[in-house]
Amino acid sequence: MVRHLFRLIWNRKRSNVLLLSEIFFSFVVLFGVATLLFNFGRNYVQPFGFRHDNVWRLTIGARQGEKMPRPQLDDVLRQVRALPGVQEITLTSFNTPFRFSTMNGDFARGSKKARGVDRYDADDRYGPLFGLKLREGRWFNASDDAATRPLAVISQDTREALFGAGETAVGKLIRSDDQFGGDAPKEYQVVGVADKVRMSGDFASATPSVWMRLAPHDTTSWESATVLVRVASGQGAPLQQRIVHTVAGLTRQWSTQVYALETDRLDKLKPTLAPLVALAVVGIFLVVNVALGLFGVLWYNISQRRAEIGLRRAVGATGAGIGRQFLGEVLVLTTLGVLAGSLLAVQFPLLGAFEIEPQVYLMAMLMATGLIYVLAAGCAWQPSRLAAGIQPAAALREE
């Protein structure tokens, strides 16, 4: 039966090549859309690796042309920490979670290198404020003031890139390969390893991260400071106003802006959702067009083969047999198109393209295959049923 179907398809190869091409390109596009949707969905259900609820971001800026003396900044932080409703406060770099600002670079240890590592300045309270879970070692503390080398905490994926499976990272040195202003690469001593974190947004994957200790030092070169504040649940605008008034009362010339990290997360989510919605629309549009195309091509094929159908019915073929023949031809063509598309799709996980997990590509291939078969079978059912109902006398009389 299968051999007979292949012979029928080969005899009508010119008319079938259009249908085969449509199935192939539809599979490729569906595979691409499914890959992106599965990848974003997989990232979305992963934990962030830190607690961002009830955390506010304070941007404190000095007047233009002026700097921030560290004693005055420390006094501001102490006064804000003492406000009712404030639970913890930390000084950090500008690239806080969910913002569009990033600070990244490469880190190395020997011949091993971690590329595109997110870098964060963090003081001793940063880890506890976010509830970062440590797999090895500890977070920074006051005893590190006596350290002779710059200190760092690395994430688990940074550890996997720079250290062997059975090797301890704590106490080892890593090198920043980024040279700013012609300075020599800087070495950091690892004091802890934290869980993987996703600080770029809901649909972003975990990225290798390094937190570099922001030791007490002179800040007279700073024109602005970024401060994170963890507040008690239920706090809102009244506490934000007290923070702004506290900073203004102490400095007179510094400006303060307060934002919730949850607001930053939603702002980052909006431009990410737009392409996802567009992809979903494209996918639906493609499915509808494939369905209409398949249905139209099959309908045309049946109208062109009425004489063949009538002759087969005249020599004893049943209506059910005719219907199965047309359905079988479509499924064989679908299989050929899917196989051709799969040969292209399988190259992506083999080459490690776009740093997407192979499981995501596999799920996308299965989804695209299932959709194509469902579409082909569904669109072939009605034309096959019509072909099965053609009477031999009517078909031969039309000829």
C-alpha positions as CSV (number, residue, x, y, z in Angstrom):
1,M,0.0,0.0,0.0
2,V,2.8,2.4,1.0
3,R,4.7,1.5,-2.2
4,H,1.6,2.2,-4.2
5,L,1.2,5.6,-2.6
6,F,4.8,6.5,-3.4
7,R,4.2,5.5,-7.0
8,L,1.1,7.7,-7.2
9,I,3.0,10.6,-5.6
10,W,5.9,10.2,-8.0
11,N,3.6,10.1,-11.0
12,R,2.2,13.4,-10.0
13,K,5.4,14.9,-8.8
14,R,5.0,18.3,-10.5
15,S,1.7,18.9,-8.8
16,N,2.9,17.5,-5.5
17,V,6.0,19.6,-5.3
18,L,4.0,22.7,-4.3
19,L,2.3,20.9,-1.5
20,L,5.6,19.4,-0.3
21,S,7.3,22.8,-0.3
22,E,4.4,24.3,1.6
23,I,4.7,21.6,4.3
24,F,8.5,22.0,4.5
25,F,8.5,25.8,4.9
26,S,5.5,25.6,7.3
27,F,7.4,23.1,9.5
28,V,10.5,25.4,9.5
29,V,8.6,28.5,10.5
30,L,6.5,26.6,13.2
31,F,9.7,25.1,14.5
32,G,11.3,28.6,14.9
33,V,8.2,30.1,16.6
34,A,7.8,27.0,18.9
35,T,11.5,27.3,19.8
36,L,11.2,30.9,20.9
37,L,8.0,30.3,22.8
38,F,9.3,27.2,24.6
39,N,12.5,28.9,25.5
40,F,10.7,32.0,26.9
41,G,8.2,29.8,28.7
42,R,11.0,27.6,30.2
43,N,12.7,30.7,31.5
44,Y,9.5,32.1,32.9
45,V,8.9,29.2,35.2
46,Q,12.4,29.2,36.5
47,P,13.0,30.9,39.9
48,F,14.7,34.3,40.0
49,G,17.2,33.1,42.5
50,F,16.6,36.2,44.7
51,R,13.8,38.0,46.5
52,H,12.8,41.3,44.9
53,D,9.4,41.8,46.6
54,N,9.2,44.9,48.9
55,V,12.6,46.2,47.6
56,W,12.9,49.8,46.5
57,R,15.6,51.4,44.4
58,L,16.9,54.8,45.5
59,T,18.8,57.0,43.0
60,I,20.6,59.7,45.0
61,G,22.3,62.4,42.9
62,A,24.5,65.3,43.9
63,R,24.1,68.7,42.4
64,Q,25.7,69.0,38.9
65,G,29.5,69.4,39.2
66,E,29.6,68.2,42.9
67,K,30.7,64.9,44.4
68,M,29.6,62.7,47.3
69,P,31.8,62.6,50.3
70,R,31.6,59.1,51.8
71,P,31.0,60.2,55.4
72,Q,28.0,62.3,54.3
73,L,26.6,59.3,52.2
74,D,27.1,57.0,55.2
75,D,25.1,59.4,57.3
76,V,22.3,59.4,54.8
77,L,22.2,55.6,54.8
78,R,22.1,55.4,58.6
79,Q,19.3,57.9,58.8
80,V,17.2,56.0,56.1
81,R,17.9,52.7,57.8
82,A,16.5,54.1,61.0
83,L,13.2,55.0,59.5
84,P,10.2,52.9,60.7
85,G,9.3,50.4,58.0
86,V,12.8,50.0,56.6
87,Q,14.3,46.6,57.2
88,E,17.6,46.6,55.3
89,I,19.6,48.9,53.1
90,T,22.5,48.3,50.7
91,L,24.8,50.3,48.5
92,T,25.3,48.9,45.0
93,S,26.1,49.7,41.4
94,F,23.6,51.3,38.9
95,N,22.7,47.9,37.2
96,T,20.1,46.8,39.7
97,P,17.7,43.9,38.8
98,F,15.2,44.4,35.9
99,R,16.8,47.6,34.7
100,F,17.8,48.2,31.1
101,S,21.3,49.1,32.3
102,T,24.0,46.4,32.4
103,M,27.6,46.0,33.3
104,N,29.3,42.9,32.1
105,G,32.7,41.5,31.1
106,D,34.9,38.4,30.9
107,F,36.4,36.6,33.8
108,A,39.1,33.9,33.5
109,R,41.0,31.4,35.6
110,G,44.0,29.9,33.9
111,S,42.9,28.8,30.4
112,K,39.2,28.7,31.3
113,K,37.1,31.8,30.6
114,A,33.5,32.9,31.4
115,R,32.3,35.4,28.8
116,G,29.5,38.0,29.2
117,V,29.5,37.8,33.0
118,D,27.2,40.3,34.7
119,R,29.2,42.4,37.2
120,Y,27.7,44.0,40.3
121,D,29.2,46.1,43.0
122,A,27.8,44.9,46.4
123,D,28.4,45.8,50.0
124,D,28.1,43.5,53.0
125,R,24.3,43.8,53.2
126,Y,23.5,43.1,49.5
127,G,23.3,39.3,49.8
128,P,21.0,39.3,52.9
129,L,18.8,41.9,51.4
130,F,18.1,39.8,48.4
131,G,18.1,36.5,50.2
132,L,20.8,35.1,47.9
133,K,21.4,31.4,48.7
134,L,25.0,30.4,49.0
135,R,26.2,26.9,47.9
136,E,29.7,27.4,49.1
137,G,31.5,29.8,51.4
138,R,29.9,33.0,52.7
139,W,28.8,36.5,51.9
140,F,31.0,39.6,52.6
141,N,31.2,40.8,56.1
142,A,33.1,43.4,58.2
143,S,36.1,41.1,58.7
144,D,36.8,41.5,55.0
145,D,38.0,45.1,55.6
146,A,41.4,43.6,56.4
147,A,41.6,41.6,53.1
148,T,44.7,42.3,51.0
149,R,42.9,41.4,47.7
150,P,39.6,42.5,46.2
151,L,36.9,39.9,47.1
152,A,34.1,38.5,45.0
153,V,31.1,36.1,45.2
154,I,30.3,34.2,42.0
155,S,27.2,32.5,40.8
156,Q,26.9,28.8,40.2
157,D,27.1,29.1,36.4
158,T,30.2,31.2,36.7
159,R,31.7,28.5,38.9
160,E,30.9,25.9,36.3
161,A,32.6,27.9,33.6
162,L,35.8,28.5,35.6
163,F,36.2,25.5,37.9
164,G,36.2,21.8,37.6
165,A,33.3,19.6,38.9
166,G,35.2,18.5,42.0
167,E,37.2,21.7,42.6
168,T,36.5,24.1,45.4
169,A,36.1,27.6,44.3
170,V,36.3,29.3,47.7
171,G,39.7,30.9,48.3
172,K,40.7,30.7,44.7
173,L,41.6,33.7,42.5
174,I,39.7,34.7,39.3
175,R,40.9,37.4,36.9
176,S,38.8,40.1,35.3
177,D,40.0,40.3,31.7
178,D,38.4,43.8,31.1
179,Q,41.0,46.6,31.1
180,F,39.6,50.0,31.8
181,G,41.8,53.0,31.1
182,G,44.8,50.8,30.3
183,D,44.8,49.2,33.8
184,A,46.2,45.7,34.2
185,P,43.6,42.8,34.6
186,K,42.4,42.7,38.2
187,E,42.3,39.6,40.4
188,Y,39.6,38.8,42.9
189,Q,39.5,36.2,45.6
190,V,36.3,34.1,45.7
191,V,34.7,33.9,49.1
192,G,31.4,32.4,48.2
193,V,29.3,30.7,45.5
194,A,25.6,31.7,45.1
195,D,22.7,30.0,43.2
196,K,22.1,31.0,39.6
197,V,20.1,34.3,39.3
198,R,17.9,35.8,36.6
199,M,18.1,39.6,37.1
200,S,17.3,40.6,33.6
201,G,13.6,39.9,33.6
202,D,10.8,37.3,33.6
203,F,11.7,35.7,30.2
204,A,15.5,36.0,30.5
205,S,17.7,33.0,31.3
206,A,20.1,32.8,34.1
207,T,23.4,34.6,33.3
208,P,26.8,34.1,34.9
209,S,27.3,36.7,37.6
210,V,30.0,38.1,39.9
211,W,29.4,40.4,42.9
212,M,32.5,42.4,43.7
213,R,32.8,43.7,47.3
214,L,32.2,47.5,47.5
215,A,34.5,48.1,50.4
216,P,34.3,51.3,52.5
217,H,36.2,53.9,50.5
218,D,36.2,57.5,49.6
219,T,33.4,58.3,47.2
220,T,34.4,61.9,46.2
221,S,34.5,60.8,42.6
222,W,30.8,59.8,42.7
223,E,28.1,62.1,41.3
224,S,25.3,59.7,42.1
225,A,24.7,56.6,44.2
226,T,22.3,53.6,43.8
227,V,20.8,52.3,47.1
228,L,18.4,49.4,47.5
229,V,16.0,49.4,50.5
230,R,14.0,46.4,51.8
231,V,10.8,47.6,53.4
232,A,8.1,45.9,55.5
233,S,5.1,44.6,53.6
234,G,2.4,47.1,53.0
235,Q,4.7,50.2,52.9
236,G,4.0,52.7,50.1
237,A,4.0,56.4,49.2
238,P,4.1,57.8,52.8
239,L,7.4,55.9,53.5
240,Q,8.8,57.0,50.1
241,Q,8.1,60.6,51.0
242,R,9.8,60.2,54.4
243,I,12.9,58.8,52.6
244,V,13.0,61.7,50.1
245,H,12.6,64.3,53.0
246,T,15.2,62.5,55.1
247,V,17.8,62.7,52.3
248,A,16.9,66.3,51.5
249,G,17.1,67.3,55.2
250,L,20.6,65.9,55.6
251,T,22.1,67.1,52.3
252,R,20.0,70.0,51.1
253,Q,21.6,69.7,47.6
254,W,21.1,66.0,46.8
255,S,18.1,64.8,44.8
256,T,16.4,61.4,45.5
257,Q,14.1,59.3,43.3
258,V,12.4,56.2,44.7
259,Y,11.2,53.2,42.5
260,A,10.0,49.8,43.4
261,L,11.8,46.9,41.8
262,E,8.4,45.4,41.0
263,T,7.7,48.5,38.9
264,D,11.1,48.0,37.2
265,R,10.1,44.4,36.5
266,L,6.8,45.3,34.9
267,D,8.5,48.0,32.8
268,K,11.0,45.5,31.6
269,L,8.2,43.0,30.9
270,K,6.2,45.2,28.6
271,P,8.8,45.4,25.7
272,T,9.4,41.7,26.1
273,L,5.8,40.8,25.8
274,A,5.3,42.7,22.5
275,P,7.5,40.4,20.4
276,L,5.9,37.3,22.1
277,V,2.4,38.5,21.2
278,A,3.7,39.2,17.6
279,L,5.1,35.7,17.4
280,A,1.9,34.2,18.6
281,V,-0.1,36.1,16.0
282,V,2.4,35.1,13.3
283,G,2.0,31.4,14.4
284,I,-1.8,31.6,14.3
285,F,-1.7,33.3,10.9
286,L,0.7,30.7,9.6
287,V,-1.5,27.8,10.8
288,V,-4.6,29.3,9.2
289,N,-2.8,29.9,5.9
290,V,-1.4,26.4,5.9
291,A,-4.8,25.0,6.5
292,L,-6.4,27.0,3.7
293,G,-3.5,26.1,1.4
294,L,-3.7,22.4,2.0
295,F,-7.4,22.4,1.7
296,G,-7.4,24.3,-1.5
297,V,-4.6,22.1,-3.1
298,L,-6.3,18.9,-2.1
299,W,-9.7,20.1,-3.4
300,Y,-8.1,21.0,-6.7
301,N,-6.3,17.7,-6.9
302,I,-9.6,15.8,-6.4
303,S,-11.4,17.9,-9.1
304,Q,-8.6,17.1,-11.5
305,R,-8.7,13.3,-10.7
306,R,-12.4,12.7,-11.0
307,A,-11.9,10.5,-14.0
308,E,-9.3,8.4,-12.1
309,I,-11.7,8.1,-9.1
310,G,-14.6,7.1,-11.3
311,L,-12.6,4.5,-13.1
312,R,-11.3,3.0,-9.8
313,R,-14.9,2.9,-8.5
314,A,-16.1,1.3,-11.7
315,V,-13.6,-1.6,-11.3
316,G,-14.6,-2.3,-7.7
317,A,-12.8,0.2,-5.4
318,T,-14.9,1.2,-2.4
319,G,-15.6,4.7,-1.3
320,A,-13.7,4.1,2.0
321,G,-10.7,2.8,0.0
322,I,-10.7,5.9,-2.2
323,G,-10.8,8.1,0.9
324,R,-8.0,6.2,2.6
325,Q,-5.9,6.6,-0.6
326,F,-6.2,10.4,-0.7
327,L,-5.6,10.6,3.1
328,G,-2.6,8.3,2.8
329,E,-1.1,10.4,-0.1
330,V,-1.3,13.5,2.1
331,L,0.3,11.8,5.1
332,V,3.1,10.5,3.0
333,L,3.7,14.0,1.5
334,T,3.6,15.4,5.1
335,T,6.1,12.8,6.2
336,L,8.5,13.8,3.4
337,G,8.1,17.5,4.2
338,V,8.6,17.0,7.9
339,L,11.7,14.8,7.4
340,A,13.2,17.5,5.2
341,G,12.4,20.1,7.8
342,S,13.7,18.0,10.6
343,L,17.1,17.6,8.8
344,L,17.4,21.4,8.9
345,A,16.0,21.8,12.5
346,V,18.3,19.1,14.0
347,Q,21.4,21.2,13.0
348,F,20.5,23.8,15.7
349,P,21.0,21.6,18.8
350,L,23.9,19.8,17.2
351,L,25.7,23.2,16.7
352,G,24.6,24.6,20.0
353,A,23.0,27.6,18.2
354,F,21.8,30.6,20.2
355,E,22.9,29.0,23.5
356,I,19.5,27.3,23.8
357,E,19.1,24.0,25.6
358,P,18.8,20.9,23.2
359,Q,15.6,19.9,25.1
360,V,13.9,23.1,23.9
361,Y,14.8,22.4,20.3
362,L,13.5,18.8,20.7
363,M,10.1,20.0,22.2
364,A,9.8,22.6,19.4
365,M,10.4,19.9,16.8
366,L,7.8,17.6,18.3
367,M,5.3,20.4,18.5
368,A,5.9,21.5,14.9
369,T,5.6,17.9,13.7
370,G,2.4,17.3,15.7
371,L,0.8,20.5,14.4
372,I,1.7,19.8,10.8
373,Y,0.3,16.2,10.9
374,V,-2.9,17.4,12.6
375,L,-3.3,20.2,10.0
376,A,-2.6,17.8,7.1
377,A,-5.0,15.1,8.4
378,G,-7.7,17.6,9.2
379,C,-7.5,19.4,5.9
380,A,-7.4,16.1,4.0
381,W,-10.4,14.6,5.7
382,Q,-13.2,16.6,4.0
383,P,-11.7,16.4,0.5
384,S,-11.1,12.6,1.0
385,R,-14.7,12.2,2.1
386,L,-15.9,14.0,-1.0
387,A,-13.7,11.8,-3.1
388,A,-15.1,8.7,-1.5
389,G,-18.7,9.9,-2.4
390,I,-18.1,10.4,-6.1
391,Q,-20.2,7.9,-8.1
392,P,-18.4,6.2,-11.0
393,A,-21.3,6.9,-13.5
394,A,-21.3,10.6,-12.7
395,A,-17.5,10.9,-12.9
396,L,-17.2,9.0,-16.2
397,R,-20.1,10.9,-17.8
398,E,-18.4,14.2,-17.0
399,E,-15.3,13.0,-18.9
